[in-house]
Amino acid sequence: MVSRQDLVSALDSVSYDKNVVLGMIDKHPDMIRMLSETKDKDGKPLFDALAIDDILFNCKDTIEHHPDRITAVLNNPEEINMISSWKNKGAGLWRAVGDPLNSTIERNPEAFGIKVEPKQENKESISNSLKEQSKTSEEQNITNRIATARKRLAGKIDEKLGTNLSDIKLPKKIKDIEAKISKHFDKSGR
């Protein structure tokens, strides 16, 4: 594990506010231990003292408010491989946590406890789609009922007259009723 003295010594080679890092060192020993124990794919420590100082400075808000995001990145072999490719591994972790285009957060937000809300336009399109399905379903039910009524009427006429079902022309009354039903649904917007 990287010692406190190593972290303080590494601060001599940085230009950012050392007091921020010193405060983080004292406040978050668990994070320092976790970063010290993280290994690359070859089993070597991923972060040295300078990289940990860099992380403590650049990921300050994430460490304080969302440490689970860093934990999730460090538990993901794909992210460890990406971080390993950076010369400054601390910047690699900072980018993995902070860059929405190249991070696990973007690909798997639920792993970080982030609830994904559908975009507003998606909500509207889903709502419109459901309305259309409902309208189509209702129209189909009416069409089916009219077809059933036609068959029943045709069957009764066929029984009485002995005619063939395909020869039957529907009475004007049924056509008028169908037209009224269609107009009603067109006006109501269903």
Disulfide bonds with the S-S distance in Angstrom:
none
